[in-house]
Amino acid sequence: MIREFAAGVRTLPRGFGLWRTRPGLMALGLVPAIIAFLLLAAAIVPLVWGMPSVSAWLTPFAEGWIEPWRGLLRAAVGFVVVAAALALAAVVFSALTLTIGDPFYQRIWHAIEVDLGDPPSGDGGSFWTTLGEGLRLVLLGLLIAVLVLLIGLIPAVGGFLGPIAGVVLTGRLLARELTGRAFDARDLSPADRAALFAGNRARVLGFGVATQLCFLIPGGAVAIMPVAVAGSTMLARHMLGPSTSSGTQVGGPSTSSGTQVGGSGTRVGGPSTSSGTQAGGSGTQVGGSGTRVGDSSTSSGTQVGGSGTQRGGAGA
């Protein structure tokens, strides 16, 4: 699990490679990030500046407390409020940036797909799809911010657990959102996506946490956003499997054509089969690995039954 988490963290800096091959495209990706950053800064800076008043308003019961306890309590509350606000700001920033810069980020995504080979035929979703996903992301971000605020109010440990929960939850949400374009282009169903994320939890979390921590650095969100789009495409391709062309593979090793979706023992198109079908219970395979029709000793023949189907005598 730790190794997979570290692999997810390393996926983010791999996106910097696109600066070397397509610097102009990556520079365009900075424009919507700068616009979104300025809009959010206009809301976050006044909040941080007025945090003493906000903390006092949230803790009227501590008005009669003696110092330093009143000051420590209000400082802790202010810290938690800022952590919740930053968690929400990271989600809103991503949603706003992806919506504003949809044409730019679509080109970055497609460039990575082409570099990795066998790009999908889909376009990764329309502007309205991106807008809908952005609104959903903001709503989930609001829930995370409220949860972080509630955790932060737990006596003694809240000031420590709240920010950690904010980074973890927001990072996971960001990773799921950023990989959505690659999955939309392949028309993956919600069940297929859930299977992919279930099989790559640690790697997805590592990528998301690394992205969120970079967002917390002043100016980091602007610089990292194009890189995060590129890195998330690499992450999605890893989750889909080492070979994904016109078909879709969910949780399996490699499929050149056809679809494999979870399931115990259910496989479509085995390791050396370009196309074929396997259906039914575990272990039933039609046209599996090594199937050969005809050999030097038998021109045709059929054997039906047992654990598989053989055509062409002993060479099957």
C-alpha positions as a printed Julia matrix, in Angstrom:
316×3 Matrix{Float64}:
   0.0     0.0     0.0
   2.82    2.41    0.87
   4.56    1.6    -2.4
   1.38    2.3    -4.36
   0.84    5.56   -2.47
   4.4     6.64   -3.3
   3.85    5.68   -6.95
   0.79    7.94   -7.0
   2.85   10.82   -5.56
   5.5    10.3    -8.26
   2.86   10.43  -10.99
   2.3    14.16  -10.43
   5.85   15.36  -11.29
   5.81   13.17  -14.39
   3.38   15.72  -15.82
   6.24   18.27  -15.92
   7.62   16.32  -18.89
   5.05   18.01  -21.12
   6.75   21.36  -20.48
   9.74   19.99  -22.38
   7.82   18.67  -25.38
   4.9    21.15  -25.59
   5.8    24.3   -23.61
   3.35   26.52  -25.48
   0.42   24.24  -24.69
   1.34   24.07  -21.02
   1.73   27.85  -20.87
  -1.82   28.23  -22.18
  -2.95   25.98  -19.33
  -1.71   28.6   -16.87
  -4.15   31.25  -18.11
  -7.41   29.79  -16.69
  -5.56   28.86  -13.48
  -4.46   32.47  -13.0
  -8.02   33.74  -13.55
  -9.48   31.26  -11.06
  -6.73   32.02   -8.53
  -7.41   35.76   -8.61
 -11.15   35.2    -8.14
 -10.63   32.93   -5.13
  -7.94   35.14   -3.62
 -10.48   37.96   -3.55
 -12.56   35.82   -1.2
  -9.88   34.03    0.85
  -7.65   37.0     1.7
 -10.41   39.01    3.46
 -11.4    35.87    5.38
  -7.87   35.31    6.67
  -7.46   39.01    7.43
 -10.63   39.12    9.48
 -10.11   35.75   11.2
  -9.81   37.21   14.75
 -13.31   38.67   14.42
 -14.64   35.44   12.92
 -13.14   33.37   15.75
 -14.62   35.7    18.37
 -18.03   35.46   16.69
 -17.85   31.64   16.68
 -16.82   31.43   20.36
 -18.98   33.87   22.33
 -18.97   31.46   25.3
 -15.23   32.11   25.78
 -15.65   35.86   26.26
 -15.26   35.6    30.02
 -12.31   33.18   29.92
  -8.97   34.32   31.23
  -5.91   34.5    29.05
  -4.13   32.61   27.6
  -7.0    30.08   27.3
  -9.33   32.39   25.43
  -6.62   33.32   22.94
  -5.54   29.7    22.42
  -9.11   28.56   21.82
  -9.85   31.29   19.32
  -6.53   30.74   17.54
  -7.34   27.03   17.21
 -10.84   27.79   15.92
  -9.43   30.29   13.45
  -6.89   27.73   12.24
  -9.61   25.14   11.66
 -11.81   27.65    9.82
  -8.92   28.54    7.53
  -8.2    24.83    6.92
 -11.84   24.23    5.98
 -11.83   27.31    3.74
  -8.66   26.14    1.99
 -10.11   22.68    1.44
 -13.18   24.23   -0.17
 -11.05   26.72   -2.11
  -8.96   23.9    -3.63
 -12.09   22.14   -4.87
 -13.69   25.34   -6.16
 -10.41   26.32   -7.82
 -10.23   22.98   -9.66
 -13.86   23.15  -10.76
 -13.57   26.77  -11.88
 -10.24   26.26  -13.65
 -11.34   23.13  -15.49
 -14.54   24.86  -16.62
 -12.83   28.06  -17.79
  -9.91   26.27  -19.4
 -11.77   23.29  -20.85
 -10.41   23.77  -24.42
  -6.82   24.11  -23.14
  -6.94   21.16  -20.77
  -8.63   18.99  -23.38
  -5.63   19.58  -25.64
  -3.21   18.73  -22.8
  -5.15   15.54  -22.08
  -5.17   14.54  -25.75
  -1.42   15.23  -26.1
  -0.67   12.83  -23.24
  -3.02   10.21  -24.7
  -1.22   10.45  -28.05
   2.21   10.24  -26.41
   1.18    7.11  -24.5
  -0.25    5.53  -27.64
  -3.68    4.26  -28.7
  -5.68    7.39  -27.77
  -9.43    6.92  -27.4
 -11.78    8.04  -30.13
 -13.9    10.1   -27.7
 -13.24   13.76  -26.96
 -13.31   13.51  -23.18
 -16.69   15.15  -22.66
 -18.3    18.4   -23.75
 -18.24   21.81  -22.06
 -21.62   21.1   -20.44
 -20.3    17.82  -19.06
 -17.36   19.7   -17.56
 -19.7    22.33  -16.11
 -21.93   19.67  -14.53
 -18.94   17.88  -13.05
 -17.68   21.21  -11.72
 -20.95   21.91   -9.91
 -20.93   18.42   -8.43
 -17.35   18.97   -7.31
 -18.27   22.22   -5.56
 -21.15   20.57   -3.69
 -18.9    17.75   -2.53
 -16.3    20.32   -1.55
 -18.85   22.08    0.64
 -19.59   18.8     2.43
 -15.87   18.22    2.96
 -15.41   21.74    4.33
 -18.25   21.25    6.83
 -16.82   17.87    7.86
 -13.35   19.34    8.34
 -14.83   22.14   10.44
 -16.7    19.66   12.65
 -13.62   17.46   13.08
 -11.58   20.53   13.93
 -13.92   21.39   16.81
 -13.15   18.09   18.59
 -11.35   19.02   21.83
  -7.58   18.42   22.02
  -7.14   16.58   18.69
  -9.38   18.58   16.37
  -6.76   21.16   15.45
  -4.49   18.34   14.26
  -7.0    15.96   12.67
  -9.04   18.62   10.87
  -6.34   19.8     8.43
  -5.2    16.21    7.79
  -8.76   15.15    7.0
  -9.09   18.15    4.69
  -5.95   17.24    2.71
  -6.87   13.55    2.43
 -10.54   14.01    1.51
  -9.92   16.89   -0.86
  -6.99   15.11   -2.49
  -9.07   12.02   -3.16
 -11.86   14.13   -4.62
  -9.42   16.03   -6.86
  -7.88   12.81   -8.17
 -11.28   11.39   -9.06
 -12.27   14.6   -10.82
  -9.05   15.05  -12.77
  -9.12   11.48  -14.12
 -12.73   11.88  -15.25
 -11.85   13.15  -18.74
  -9.95    9.98  -19.66
 -12.82    7.83  -18.42
 -15.48    9.95  -20.18
 -13.63    9.49  -23.46
 -13.93    5.72  -23.03
 -17.6     5.81  -21.97
 -16.94    4.01  -18.7
 -20.01    3.42  -16.58
 -20.1     4.47  -12.9
 -19.75    0.81  -11.91
 -16.63    0.44  -14.06
 -15.09    3.58  -12.56
 -15.88    2.39   -9.05
 -14.09   -0.89   -9.82
 -11.04    0.99  -11.07
 -10.84    3.25   -8.03
 -11.4     0.32   -5.67
  -8.41   -1.47   -7.18
  -6.12    1.59   -7.06
  -7.07    3.36   -3.82
  -3.55    3.97   -2.54
  -2.17    5.22   -5.87
  -5.14    7.53   -6.44
  -4.84    8.89   -2.9
  -1.1     9.48   -3.31
  -1.64   11.5    -6.47
  -4.51   13.48   -4.94
  -2.69   14.3    -1.7
   0.41   15.44   -3.61
  -1.77   17.68   -5.79
  -3.63   19.15   -2.82
  -0.41   19.89   -0.91
   0.95   21.72   -3.96
  -2.29   23.72   -4.11
  -1.64   24.92   -0.55
   1.66   26.53   -1.53
   1.21   30.19   -2.47
   1.01   30.28   -6.26
   1.33   26.5    -6.4
  -2.21   25.96   -7.65
  -1.54   28.04  -10.76
   1.75   26.31  -11.58
   0.54   22.78  -10.83
  -2.85   22.77  -12.56
  -1.62   21.99  -16.11
   0.82   19.46  -14.64
  -2.0    17.85  -12.62
  -4.1    17.46  -15.79
  -1.19   15.73  -17.54
  -0.35   13.59  -14.52
  -3.96   12.56  -13.98
  -4.11   11.3   -17.57
  -1.08    9.1   -16.88
  -2.74    7.89  -13.7
  -5.93    7.02  -15.55
  -3.99    5.11  -18.2
  -2.26    3.1   -15.5
  -5.6     2.3   -13.89
  -7.03    1.18  -17.23
  -4.17   -1.24  -17.8
  -0.95   -1.42  -19.84
  -2.79   -1.71  -23.17
  -5.99    0.18  -23.85
  -6.95    1.0   -27.42
 -10.45    0.95  -28.83
 -11.78   -1.26  -26.09
 -11.98   -0.86  -22.36
 -10.28   -2.84  -19.65
 -11.36   -2.52  -16.05
  -9.13   -4.11  -13.45
  -7.54   -6.69  -15.79
  -4.04   -7.1   -17.18
  -4.25   -6.35  -20.9
  -6.91   -6.28  -23.58
  -6.37   -5.27  -27.2
  -9.99   -5.54  -28.18
 -13.08   -6.22  -26.17
 -14.12   -5.43  -22.65
 -13.18   -6.92  -19.31
 -15.06   -5.75  -16.21
 -14.18   -7.26  -12.83
 -15.93  -10.52  -12.05
 -14.5   -13.76  -10.82
 -12.84  -15.59  -13.66
 -14.74  -13.76  -16.4
 -12.45  -12.77  -19.22
 -13.07  -11.46  -22.69
 -10.26  -11.9   -25.17
  -7.44  -13.81  -23.42
  -3.74  -12.9   -23.35
  -3.05  -14.07  -26.88
  -6.52  -13.7   -28.39
  -7.26  -10.58  -30.48
 -10.97  -11.18  -30.21
 -13.04  -13.86  -28.65
 -15.74  -14.35  -26.13
 -15.83  -15.98  -22.79
 -19.07  -16.1   -20.87
 -20.54  -18.02  -18.03
 -19.03  -19.24  -14.82
 -15.47  -19.13  -13.62
 -12.95  -20.78  -15.88
 -15.11  -21.25  -18.99
 -13.14  -19.97  -21.96
 -13.85  -19.97  -25.69
 -11.01  -19.03  -28.01
  -8.48  -18.69  -25.17
  -4.71  -18.62  -25.11
  -3.01  -20.76  -27.66
  -6.08  -21.76  -29.69
  -5.07  -23.09  -33.09
  -7.21  -24.38  -35.95
  -5.68  -27.16  -37.92
  -2.18  -28.74  -37.68
   0.04  -31.09  -39.6
  -1.72  -34.19  -38.39
  -5.37  -33.13  -38.25
  -7.09  -30.86  -40.76
 -10.3   -30.49  -38.8
 -11.95  -31.95  -35.8
 -13.93  -30.85  -32.83
 -13.81  -31.8   -29.22
 -16.66  -30.5   -27.06
 -16.89  -30.86  -23.3
 -14.49  -30.87  -20.43
 -12.95  -27.64  -19.26
 -12.65  -26.01  -22.68
 -13.24  -26.24  -26.42
 -10.56  -27.62  -28.72
 -10.56  -27.38  -32.49
  -7.96  -28.9   -34.6
  -6.76  -31.97  -32.64
  -3.74  -32.06  -30.38
  -2.46  -28.66  -31.4
  -5.22  -26.82  -29.58
